[in-house]
Amino acid sequence: MGGYIVRRLLSLIPVLFVVAIVVFSIIHVTPGDPAAILLGEEASKADIDELRSKLGLDRPIYEQFGIWLLGLLSGNLGESIFLDKPVTEAFFERLAPTLSLAIIAQVIGVFLALFLGITAVKRRGTIVDQSVMGFSMLGISIPSFLLGSLLVMFFSVKLRWLPVAGYQPLTEGLWQHIKYLLLPGIVLGIIQAALITRMTRSSILDVMSGNFIKTAKAKGVKEKTIVYTHALRVAFIPILTVIGESFGGLVTGAAVIETLFNIPGVGQLIVNSISRRDYSVIQGSVLLVTVAYVFVNLIVDLLYGLVDPRVRLSKK
């Protein structure tokens, strides 16, 4: 298993290199001068040229890329123009809110999806099954900002149960921390649950047609035992894959919800940096997010062996 992990980590190098080229290219071909934005509309051309020279933006693109790449090799992702601090420091300051939000949303999403998926299997072909599939379709289709706005209107404005927006760190108390993240977590959890529910239902239904399930039924094993003990375990690998990918998506793609609920997370950092043309933060954050996404998928691969003994990582 150790060799497998090393190979997966080494495979990350070309992925990051390609991501670095793509991100650097896209950012530098988009319109907008960070020096002009930083100095404001009243800045003279001489001042803008002086700042561009100071930031190295007047050099050829390939030279800027080479300097940035050499910095990456030494662990230096650059300095933020606007925040006046290293990119790694700015990123990890914003990581805690994003991780907390992703974990809360994933817990809500997984429990809701497993409950609905198994319920749909047990009530296959009934109005309950159709209702679950309708919920799943609605969850996939509805935009996150619309669902978030509707829940804010109901739970925060009408019932006053939860805060409209904002964030409290864990140092302010566990309940205060969860209370501010619960509503955005529910929004993301419902959307994640919609996808996982469909996978749970289809995977368990595939397994339920297997010979070992027919044998269990012939022996008089209860349906509850068949579904929860035999079918769910065999069907859990594709479900686990979707859970892993959705969690990676939560860490990397919660920008809309973070902006809507004013959560100072990584997504909000990237969005603000794009509007400011803060190149170093955009490039460094996207690379770190890519590492996080691949790392989450590596953990999912390792969990395959725990869920299903037939999967042997040492043979890969």
Solvent accessible surface area in square Angstrom, and as a share of the most:
residue,aa,sasa,rsa
1,M,124,0.55
2,G,49,0.47
3,G,41,0.39
4,Y,18,0.07
5,I,52,0.26
6,V,82,0.47
7,R,125,0.46
8,R,59,0.22
9,L,87,0.43
10,L,105,0.52
11,S,52,0.34
12,L,21,0.11
13,I,112,0.57
14,P,78,0.49
15,V,66,0.38
16,L,42,0.21
17,F,96,0.40
18,V,87,0.50
19,V,31,0.18
20,A,1,0.01
21,I,71,0.36
22,V,72,0.41
23,V,18,0.10
24,F,8,0.03
25,S,50,0.33
26,I,98,0.50
27,I,14,0.07
28,H,36,0.16
29,V,119,0.68
30,T,56,0.33
31,P,111,0.70
32,G,40,0.38
33,D,40,0.21
34,P,2,0.01
35,A,0,0.00
36,A,33,0.25
37,I,72,0.37
38,L,61,0.31
39,L,73,0.36
40,G,32,0.31
41,E,177,0.79
42,E,172,0.77
43,A,27,0.21
44,S,57,0.37
45,K,153,0.65
46,A,73,0.57
47,D,71,0.37
48,I,32,0.16
49,D,63,0.32
50,E,124,0.56
51,L,26,0.13
52,R,68,0.25
53,S,64,0.42
54,K,167,0.71
55,L,65,0.32
56,G,12,0.12
57,L,25,0.12
58,D,85,0.44
59,R,110,0.40
60,P,61,0.38
61,I,88,0.45
62,Y,166,0.63
63,E,68,0.31
64,Q,22,0.10
65,F,38,0.16
66,G,29,0.28
67,I,83,0.42
68,W,26,0.09
69,L,43,0.21
70,L,123,0.61
71,G,16,0.15
72,L,35,0.18
73,L,145,0.72
74,S,89,0.58
75,G,56,0.53
76,N,84,0.43
77,L,19,0.09
78,G,18,0.17
79,E,103,0.46
80,S,3,0.02
81,I,36,0.18
82,F,64,0.27
83,L,54,0.27
84,D,125,0.65
85,K,53,0.23
86,P,53,0.33
87,V,1,0.00
88,T,46,0.27
89,E,81,0.37
90,A,2,0.01
91,F,8,0.03
92,F,112,0.47
93,E,95,0.42
94,R,51,0.19
95,L,36,0.18
96,A,59,0.46
97,P,6,0.04
98,T,1,0.01
99,L,66,0.33
100,S,25,0.16
101,L,1,0.00
102,A,1,0.01
103,I,92,0.47
104,I,28,0.14
105,A,0,0.00
106,Q,17,0.07
107,V,76,0.44
108,I,46,0.23
109,G,0,0.00
110,V,27,0.16
111,F,145,0.60
112,L,55,0.28
113,A,0,0.00
114,L,37,0.18
115,F,133,0.56
116,L,27,0.14
117,G,0,0.00
118,I,9,0.05
119,T,34,0.20
120,A,0,0.00
121,V,12,0.07
122,K,68,0.29
123,R,121,0.44
124,R,159,0.58
125,G,60,0.58
126,T,59,0.34
127,I,128,0.65
128,V,56,0.32
129,D,6,0.03
130,Q,115,0.51
131,S,64,0.42
132,V,10,0.05
133,M,40,0.18
134,G,40,0.38
135,F,60,0.25
136,S,0,0.00
137,M,104,0.46
138,L,112,0.56
139,G,2,0.02
140,I,84,0.43
141,S,77,0.49
142,I,30,0.15
143,P,60,0.38
144,S,25,0.16
145,F,113,0.47
146,L,77,0.38
147,L,20,0.10
148,G,0,0.00
149,S,43,0.28
150,L,97,0.48
151,L,25,0.13
152,V,20,0.11
153,M,119,0.53
154,F,95,0.39
155,F,50,0.21
156,S,7,0.04
157,V,74,0.43
158,K,143,0.61
159,L,56,0.28
160,R,196,0.72
161,W,167,0.59
162,L,23,0.11
163,P,32,0.20
164,V,82,0.47
165,A,41,0.32
166,G,17,0.16
167,Y,42,0.16
168,Q,54,0.24
169,P,57,0.36
170,L,106,0.53
171,T,128,0.75
172,E,102,0.46
173,G,32,0.31
174,L,119,0.59
175,W,148,0.52
176,Q,65,0.29
177,H,11,0.05
178,I,53,0.27
179,K,45,0.19
180,Y,51,0.19
181,L,0,0.00
182,L,46,0.23
183,L,1,0.01
184,P,1,0.00
185,G,0,0.00
186,I,42,0.21
187,V,0,0.00
188,L,12,0.06
189,G,0,0.00
190,I,36,0.18
191,I,39,0.20
192,Q,26,0.11
193,A,0,0.00
194,A,0,0.00
195,L,91,0.45
196,I,0,0.00
197,T,0,0.00
198,R,89,0.33
199,M,63,0.28
200,T,0,0.00
201,R,50,0.18
202,S,51,0.33
203,S,9,0.06
204,I,0,0.00
205,L,33,0.16
206,D,105,0.55
207,V,20,0.12
208,M,31,0.14
209,S,75,0.48
210,G,22,0.21
211,N,119,0.61
212,F,94,0.39
213,I,0,0.00
214,K,120,0.51
215,T,68,0.39
216,A,12,0.09
217,K,107,0.45
218,A,90,0.70
219,K,160,0.68
220,G,60,0.57
221,V,50,0.29
222,K,156,0.66
223,E,91,0.41
224,K,134,0.57
225,T,53,0.31
226,I,2,0.01
227,V,1,0.00
228,Y,99,0.38
229,T,78,0.46
230,H,67,0.30
231,A,0,0.00
232,L,28,0.14
233,R,127,0.46
234,V,53,0.31
235,A,2,0.02
236,F,43,0.18
237,I,39,0.20
238,P,51,0.32
239,I,0,0.00
240,L,15,0.07
241,T,46,0.27
242,V,16,0.09
243,I,23,0.12
244,G,3,0.03
245,E,84,0.38
246,S,10,0.06
247,F,41,0.17
248,G,1,0.01
249,G,31,0.30
250,L,4,0.02
251,V,11,0.06
252,T,44,0.25
253,G,52,0.50
254,A,3,0.02
255,A,24,0.18
256,V,78,0.45
257,I,2,0.01
258,E,0,0.00
259,T,74,0.43
260,L,68,0.34
261,F,3,0.01
262,N,92,0.47
263,I,0,0.00
264,P,47,0.30
265,G,0,0.00
266,V,3,0.02
267,G,5,0.05
268,Q,26,0.11
269,L,1,0.01
270,I,28,0.14
271,V,64,0.37
272,N,46,0.24
273,S,1,0.01
274,I,87,0.44
275,S,74,0.48
276,R,74,0.27
277,R,56,0.21
278,D,1,0.00
279,Y,23,0.09
280,S,24,0.16
281,V,0,0.00
282,I,14,0.07
283,Q,6,0.03
284,G,0,0.00
285,S,0,0.00
286,V,41,0.23
287,L,11,0.06
288,L,37,0.19
289,V,19,0.11
290,T,23,0.13
291,V,53,0.31
292,A,30,0.24
293,Y,80,0.31
294,V,32,0.19
295,F,111,0.46
296,V,21,0.12
297,N,35,0.18
298,L,9,0.04
299,I,74,0.37
300,V,11,0.06
301,D,24,0.13
302,L,41,0.20
303,L,64,0.32
304,Y,31,0.12
305,G,22,0.21
306,L,136,0.67
307,V,29,0.16
308,D,11,0.06
309,P,65,0.41
310,R,176,0.64
311,V,31,0.18
312,R,130,0.47
313,L,7,0.03
314,S,86,0.56
315,K,172,0.73
316,K,119,0.50
